[in-house]
Amino acid sequence: MNTLMLVRESCPAGFSAMSGVLGAIVGSFLGLVAERVPAMMMDDESRTNLLFPGSHCPACGHSLKAWENIPLVSWLALRGRCSHCRTAIPLRLFLIEGVTALFFAVSAWCIADIQALCSLWLLASFLLPLAMIDREHQLLPDCLTQPLLWAGLLMHAFSGSLPLRDALLGAAAGYLSLWLLYWGFRLTTGREGLGYGDFKLLAALGAWCGWQALPTIVLIAALSGIAGYFLMIKSDKNNLIISFGPYLSFAGITVFISQLLVINV
């Protein structure tokens, strides 16, 4: 940590640029997580995991060479198409790498505390694939939400940046608040308005941000969800499915960033 702090203090622009490169690499892996975890959950007999098979074109099965796996650069060099069959490579993969690279670079420039910066990167690295998976598959996998919760508790237990009691209360209150809302809505209307994954995600965010931040997280998620609903209803009224996970993720990262900025002012 001390070495990274010295690098940042001596050359902020260089540290930010290196962070951006790291972000592009992380973003490439997060895109893989978002693509493969749902497939692993839906097919118990599948041999697919995060390591096997290696990166390949889903259309023709062409195994990607090392130069075809360079984040951002390869997509641009290949003009967004497989070098073997010329099938289009999804633009979202390029955007994930770009957004993550930009996020890492900007946050490295704005946040001086290396420990806080690494915590932010870790949180974002969980929330991005969770948001993507929930948006596409209406799933918030336990294999991501549960480690996220424990990571928040362990971070506060060792760093002391937030009293562990507040983190534990945040996890419990986050889960119970949406659980009560779920059953109240279900008993009243006979329908399910939320999924159990949403409870676990809010519990994890409570562990990271503390119980005091939960009302703000829920408010931001609700308002952004309403805005998203009106934007989506204009484009597709027939197949409208609202996933709450992306909005909880957005709210959680927003609140956590605001907490870090206040602490580091």
C-alpha beads as a LAMMPS data file, in Angstrom:
LAMMPS data file: protein, C-alpha beads

265 atoms
264 bonds

1 atom types
1 bond types

-500.0 500.0 xlo xhi
-500.0 500.0 ylo yhi
-500.0 500.0 zlo zhi

Masses

1 110.0

Atoms # bond

1 1 1 0.000 0.000 0.000
2 1 1 2.815 2.410 0.880
3 1 1 4.470 1.824 -2.490
4 1 1 1.237 2.554 -4.342
5 1 1 0.733 5.675 -2.253
6 1 1 4.206 6.912 -3.187
7 1 1 3.542 6.229 -6.876
8 1 1 0.283 8.151 -6.710
9 1 1 1.840 11.103 -4.910
10 1 1 4.829 11.303 -7.245
11 1 1 2.890 10.873 -10.502
12 1 1 -0.916 11.150 -10.172
13 1 1 -1.498 11.114 -13.934
14 1 1 0.628 8.010 -14.414
15 1 1 -1.077 6.234 -11.528
16 1 1 -4.475 7.097 -12.983
17 1 1 -3.418 5.809 -16.405
18 1 1 -2.126 2.540 -14.935
19 1 1 -5.391 2.202 -13.019
20 1 1 -7.277 2.616 -16.285
21 1 1 -5.286 -0.225 -17.860
22 1 1 -6.039 -2.400 -14.835
23 1 1 -9.702 -1.439 -15.146
24 1 1 -9.817 -2.590 -18.776
25 1 1 -8.350 -5.971 -17.782
26 1 1 -10.790 -6.315 -14.881
27 1 1 -13.664 -5.282 -17.153
28 1 1 -12.772 -8.029 -19.611
29 1 1 -12.983 -10.590 -16.801
30 1 1 -16.254 -9.143 -15.474
31 1 1 -17.805 -9.502 -18.916
32 1 1 -16.808 -13.177 -18.823
33 1 1 -18.359 -13.556 -15.358
34 1 1 -21.627 -11.970 -16.498
35 1 1 -21.759 -14.295 -19.501
36 1 1 -20.782 -17.613 -17.911
37 1 1 -22.232 -17.561 -14.385
38 1 1 -25.888 -17.736 -15.580
39 1 1 -24.997 -20.613 -17.925
40 1 1 -23.289 -22.433 -15.059
41 1 1 -26.382 -21.959 -12.865
42 1 1 -28.915 -23.060 -15.473
43 1 1 -27.073 -26.210 -16.543
44 1 1 -25.724 -28.304 -13.657
45 1 1 -24.119 -30.749 -16.074
46 1 1 -22.325 -28.048 -18.017
47 1 1 -18.534 -28.232 -17.977
48 1 1 -18.330 -24.503 -18.462
49 1 1 -16.644 -22.490 -15.725
50 1 1 -14.725 -19.244 -15.498
51 1 1 -11.516 -20.924 -16.674
52 1 1 -12.751 -23.508 -19.198
53 1 1 -13.215 -23.344 -22.099
54 1 1 -10.775 -20.605 -23.035
55 1 1 -11.951 -17.427 -24.743
56 1 1 -13.483 -18.286 -28.094
57 1 1 -15.961 -17.081 -30.686
58 1 1 -19.429 -18.380 -29.707
59 1 1 -20.439 -18.552 -33.374
60 1 1 -17.619 -20.624 -34.887
61 1 1 -15.693 -21.826 -31.827
62 1 1 -12.442 -20.153 -32.934
63 1 1 -10.048 -20.009 -29.962
64 1 1 -8.814 -16.470 -29.506
65 1 1 -5.096 -15.836 -29.823
66 1 1 -3.249 -13.712 -27.285
67 1 1 -3.392 -10.575 -29.420
68 1 1 -7.155 -11.057 -29.888
69 1 1 -7.648 -10.953 -26.119
70 1 1 -6.202 -7.517 -25.387
71 1 1 -8.952 -5.441 -23.719
72 1 1 -10.314 -2.592 -25.868
73 1 1 -7.433 -2.784 -28.376
74 1 1 -8.404 -6.146 -29.882
75 1 1 -12.030 -5.129 -30.433
76 1 1 -10.902 -1.999 -32.277
77 1 1 -8.225 -3.840 -34.272
78 1 1 -10.720 -6.512 -35.336
79 1 1 -13.362 -3.842 -36.029
80 1 1 -15.772 -5.655 -33.769
81 1 1 -15.728 -8.934 -35.706
82 1 1 -14.291 -12.422 -35.255
83 1 1 -11.062 -12.807 -37.245
84 1 1 -12.135 -16.287 -38.383
85 1 1 -15.840 -16.145 -39.299
86 1 1 -16.374 -12.342 -39.264
87 1 1 -19.353 -12.643 -36.917
88 1 1 -19.962 -9.436 -34.988
89 1 1 -18.499 -9.331 -31.472
90 1 1 -21.107 -7.857 -29.088
91 1 1 -20.519 -4.155 -28.538
92 1 1 -21.387 -4.568 -24.852
93 1 1 -18.087 -6.389 -24.253
94 1 1 -16.169 -3.381 -25.525
95 1 1 -18.365 -1.017 -23.498
96 1 1 -17.853 -3.021 -20.284
97 1 1 -14.089 -2.803 -20.691
98 1 1 -14.260 0.885 -21.546
99 1 1 -16.569 1.837 -18.682
100 1 1 -14.518 -0.136 -16.160
101 1 1 -11.269 1.388 -17.424
102 1 1 -12.735 4.890 -17.159
103 1 1 -14.153 4.197 -13.693
104 1 1 -10.819 2.903 -12.380
105 1 1 -8.897 5.818 -13.890
106 1 1 -11.222 8.562 -12.617
107 1 1 -11.572 7.047 -9.146
108 1 1 -7.769 6.697 -8.891
109 1 1 -7.450 10.398 -9.697
110 1 1 -10.116 11.497 -7.199
111 1 1 -9.475 9.219 -4.198
112 1 1 -6.095 9.534 -2.502
113 1 1 -6.516 6.770 0.085
114 1 1 -5.295 3.540 -1.542
115 1 1 -7.192 1.272 0.842
116 1 1 -10.447 3.117 0.164
117 1 1 -9.731 3.038 -3.569
118 1 1 -9.186 -0.732 -3.589
119 1 1 -12.395 -1.195 -1.583
120 1 1 -14.305 0.817 -4.180
121 1 1 -12.831 -1.222 -7.018
122 1 1 -13.772 -4.461 -5.269
123 1 1 -17.359 -3.323 -4.702
124 1 1 -17.722 -2.186 -8.316
125 1 1 -16.278 -5.491 -9.552
126 1 1 -19.136 -7.334 -7.868
127 1 1 -21.938 -4.889 -8.651
128 1 1 -21.289 -4.587 -12.391
129 1 1 -21.741 -8.297 -13.241
130 1 1 -24.646 -8.538 -10.773
131 1 1 -26.417 -5.674 -12.536
132 1 1 -25.749 -7.164 -15.971
133 1 1 -26.908 -10.656 -15.006
134 1 1 -30.083 -9.402 -13.340
135 1 1 -30.933 -7.157 -16.265
136 1 1 -30.630 -9.988 -18.774
137 1 1 -31.651 -13.065 -16.786
138 1 1 -33.549 -11.713 -13.731
139 1 1 -31.031 -13.481 -11.486
140 1 1 -28.821 -12.307 -8.640
141 1 1 -26.582 -15.337 -8.040
142 1 1 -25.700 -16.329 -4.473
143 1 1 -22.163 -17.012 -5.667
144 1 1 -21.781 -13.234 -6.093
145 1 1 -24.096 -11.690 -3.480
146 1 1 -22.852 -13.790 -0.556
147 1 1 -19.110 -13.164 -1.101
148 1 1 -19.960 -9.472 -1.546
149 1 1 -21.672 -9.415 1.861
150 1 1 -18.775 -11.177 3.595
151 1 1 -16.240 -8.937 1.867
152 1 1 -18.008 -5.886 3.291
153 1 1 -18.066 -7.302 6.810
154 1 1 -14.415 -8.386 6.669
155 1 1 -13.318 -5.043 5.260
156 1 1 -14.867 -3.137 8.162
157 1 1 -13.678 -5.713 10.703
158 1 1 -10.041 -5.180 9.712
159 1 1 -10.013 -1.560 8.510
160 1 1 -12.294 0.002 11.096
161 1 1 -13.593 2.449 8.472
162 1 1 -17.099 1.674 9.748
163 1 1 -17.989 0.132 13.120
164 1 1 -18.550 -3.592 12.601
165 1 1 -21.796 -3.304 14.553
166 1 1 -23.155 -0.851 11.961
167 1 1 -22.143 -3.190 9.134
168 1 1 -23.836 -6.172 10.796
169 1 1 -26.984 -4.148 11.454
170 1 1 -26.876 -2.954 7.851
171 1 1 -26.768 -6.518 6.539
172 1 1 -29.643 -7.646 8.767
173 1 1 -31.790 -4.557 8.170
174 1 1 -31.153 -4.639 4.422
175 1 1 -32.408 -8.203 4.134
176 1 1 -35.377 -7.849 6.490
177 1 1 -36.644 -4.570 5.023
178 1 1 -37.089 -5.985 1.518
179 1 1 -38.286 -9.319 2.908
180 1 1 -41.117 -7.540 4.743
181 1 1 -41.899 -5.443 1.667
182 1 1 -41.960 -8.585 -0.485
183 1 1 -44.450 -10.401 1.756
184 1 1 -46.592 -7.315 2.290
185 1 1 -46.878 -6.842 -1.474
186 1 1 -47.482 -10.554 -2.092
187 1 1 -50.215 -10.872 0.546
188 1 1 -51.903 -7.712 -0.709
189 1 1 -51.763 -8.316 -4.461
190 1 1 -51.018 -12.026 -4.802
191 1 1 -47.974 -11.208 -6.943
192 1 1 -44.243 -11.150 -6.381
193 1 1 -42.760 -7.685 -6.694
194 1 1 -39.199 -8.600 -5.717
195 1 1 -36.923 -11.620 -5.700
196 1 1 -34.880 -13.094 -2.869
197 1 1 -31.735 -12.033 -4.678
198 1 1 -32.762 -8.410 -4.131
199 1 1 -32.906 -9.032 -0.362
200 1 1 -29.400 -10.481 -0.395
201 1 1 -28.015 -7.674 -2.536
202 1 1 -29.414 -4.991 -0.228
203 1 1 -28.041 -6.941 2.748
204 1 1 -24.608 -6.872 1.105
205 1 1 -24.895 -3.136 0.449
206 1 1 -25.917 -2.645 4.076
207 1 1 -22.763 -4.490 5.127
208 1 1 -20.653 -2.195 2.954
209 1 1 -22.347 1.134 3.661
210 1 1 -23.882 0.629 7.122
211 1 1 -27.494 0.609 8.253
212 1 1 -27.659 4.414 8.221
213 1 1 -27.236 4.442 4.428
214 1 1 -30.057 2.000 3.671
215 1 1 -32.885 4.582 3.330
216 1 1 -30.769 6.587 0.875
217 1 1 -29.863 3.472 -1.119
218 1 1 -33.501 2.376 -1.366
219 1 1 -34.635 5.902 -2.300
220 1 1 -32.049 6.268 -5.074
221 1 1 -32.812 2.758 -6.355
222 1 1 -36.562 3.434 -6.355
223 1 1 -36.263 6.791 -8.136
224 1 1 -33.840 5.451 -10.740
225 1 1 -36.071 2.391 -11.161
226 1 1 -39.084 4.609 -11.839
227 1 1 -37.077 6.596 -14.378
228 1 1 -35.914 3.356 -15.997
229 1 1 -39.490 2.084 -16.125
230 1 1 -40.730 5.111 -18.063
231 1 1 -37.791 4.905 -20.458
232 1 1 -38.369 1.197 -21.069
233 1 1 -42.136 1.434 -21.450
234 1 1 -41.670 3.738 -24.426
235 1 1 -39.523 1.195 -26.256
236 1 1 -41.236 -2.104 -25.394
237 1 1 -44.665 -2.187 -23.786
238 1 1 -45.309 -5.877 -24.447
239 1 1 -42.247 -7.525 -22.885
240 1 1 -41.586 -5.167 -20.001
241 1 1 -39.657 -6.832 -17.171
242 1 1 -38.161 -4.585 -14.512
243 1 1 -35.144 -5.962 -12.661
244 1 1 -34.385 -4.121 -9.417
245 1 1 -30.790 -5.357 -9.157
246 1 1 -29.246 -2.821 -11.567
247 1 1 -30.885 0.059 -9.700
248 1 1 -29.787 -1.267 -6.300
249 1 1 -26.265 -1.626 -7.693
250 1 1 -26.283 1.937 -9.010
251 1 1 -27.596 3.265 -5.708
252 1 1 -25.094 1.249 -3.672
253 1 1 -22.030 2.394 -5.599
254 1 1 -23.288 5.992 -5.561
255 1 1 -23.715 6.019 -1.783
256 1 1 -20.376 4.271 -1.174
257 1 1 -18.547 6.792 -3.373
258 1 1 -20.200 9.682 -1.529
259 1 1 -19.080 8.177 1.789
260 1 1 -15.490 7.861 0.561
261 1 1 -15.432 11.416 -0.767
262 1 1 -16.718 12.787 2.543
263 1 1 -14.115 10.811 4.505
264 1 1 -11.267 11.849 2.199
265 1 1 -12.121 15.551 1.967

Bonds

1 1 1 2
2 1 2 3
3 1 3 4
4 1 4 5
5 1 5 6
6 1 6 7
7 1 7 8
8 1 8 9
9 1 9 10
10 1 10 11
11 1 11 12
12 1 12 13
13 1 13 14
14 1 14 15
15 1 15 16
16 1 16 17
17 1 17 18
18 1 18 19
19 1 19 20
20 1 20 21
21 1 21 22
22 1 22 23
23 1 23 24
24 1 24 25
25 1 25 26
26 1 26 27
27 1 27 28
28 1 28 29
29 1 29 30
30 1 30 31
31 1 31 32
32 1 32 33
33 1 33 34
34 1 34 35
35 1 35 36
36 1 36 37
37 1 37 38
38 1 38 39
39 1 39 40
40 1 40 41
41 1 41 42
42 1 42 43
43 1 43 44
44 1 44 45
45 1 45 46
46 1 46 47
47 1 47 48
48 1 48 49
49 1 49 50
50 1 50 51
51 1 51 52
52 1 52 53
53 1 53 54
54 1 54 55
55 1 55 56
56 1 56 57
57 1 57 58
58 1 58 59
59 1 59 60
60 1 60 61
61 1 61 62
62 1 62 63
63 1 63 64
64 1 64 65
65 1 65 66
66 1 66 67
67 1 67 68
68 1 68 69
69 1 69 70
70 1 70 71
71 1 71 72
72 1 72 73
73 1 73 74
74 1 74 75
75 1 75 76
76 1 76 77
77 1 77 78
78 1 78 79
79 1 79 80
80 1 80 81
81 1 81 82
82 1 82 83
83 1 83 84
84 1 84 85
85 1 85 86
86 1 86 87
87 1 87 88
88 1 88 89
89 1 89 90
90 1 90 91
91 1 91 92
92 1 92 93
93 1 93 94
94 1 94 95
95 1 95 96
96 1 96 97
97 1 97 98
98 1 98 99
99 1 99 100
100 1 100 101
101 1 101 102
102 1 102 103
103 1 103 104
104 1 104 105
105 1 105 106
106 1 106 107
107 1 107 108
108 1 108 109
109 1 109 110
110 1 110 111
111 1 111 112
112 1 112 113
113 1 113 114
114 1 114 115
115 1 115 116
116 1 116 117
117 1 117 118
118 1 118 119
119 1 119 120
120 1 120 121
121 1 121 122
122 1 122 123
123 1 123 124
124 1 124 125
125 1 125 126
126 1 126 127
127 1 127 128
128 1 128 129
129 1 129 130
130 1 130 131
131 1 131 132
132 1 132 133
133 1 133 134
134 1 134 135
135 1 135 136
136 1 136 137
137 1 137 138
138 1 138 139
139 1 139 140
140 1 140 141
141 1 141 142
142 1 142 143
143 1 143 144
144 1 144 145
145 1 145 146
146 1 146 147
147 1 147 148
148 1 148 149
149 1 149 150
150 1 150 151
151 1 151 152
152 1 152 153
153 1 153 154
154 1 154 155
155 1 155 156
156 1 156 157
157 1 157 158
158 1 158 159
159 1 159 160
160 1 160 161
161 1 161 162
162 1 162 163
163 1 163 164
164 1 164 165
165 1 165 166
166 1 166 167
167 1 167 168
168 1 168 169
169 1 169 170
170 1 170 171
171 1 171 172
172 1 172 173
173 1 173 174
174 1 174 175
175 1 175 176
176 1 176 177
177 1 177 178
178 1 178 179
179 1 179 180
180 1 180 181
181 1 181 182
182 1 182 183
183 1 183 184
184 1 184 185
185 1 185 186
186 1 186 187
187 1 187 188
188 1 188 189
189 1 189 190
190 1 190 191
191 1 191 192
192 1 192 193
193 1 193 194
194 1 194 195
195 1 195 196
196 1 196 197
197 1 197 198
198 1 198 199
199 1 199 200
200 1 200 201
201 1 201 202
202 1 202 203
203 1 203 204
204 1 204 205
205 1 205 206
206 1 206 207
207 1 207 208
208 1 208 209
209 1 209 210
210 1 210 211
211 1 211 212
212 1 212 213
213 1 213 214
214 1 214 215
215 1 215 216
216 1 216 217
217 1 217 218
218 1 218 219
219 1 219 220
220 1 220 221
221 1 221 222
222 1 222 223
223 1 223 224
224 1 224 225
225 1 225 226
226 1 226 227
227 1 227 228
228 1 228 229
229 1 229 230
230 1 230 231
231 1 231 232
232 1 232 233
233 1 233 234
234 1 234 235
235 1 235 236
236 1 236 237
237 1 237 238
238 1 238 239
239 1 239 240
240 1 240 241
241 1 241 242
242 1 242 243
243 1 243 244
244 1 244 245
245 1 245 246
246 1 246 247
247 1 247 248
248 1 248 249
249 1 249 250
250 1 250 251
251 1 251 252
252 1 252 253
253 1 253 254
254 1 254 255
255 1 255 256
256 1 256 257
257 1 257 258
258 1 258 259
259 1 259 260
260 1 260 261
261 1 261 262
262 1 262 263
263 1 263 264
264 1 264 265
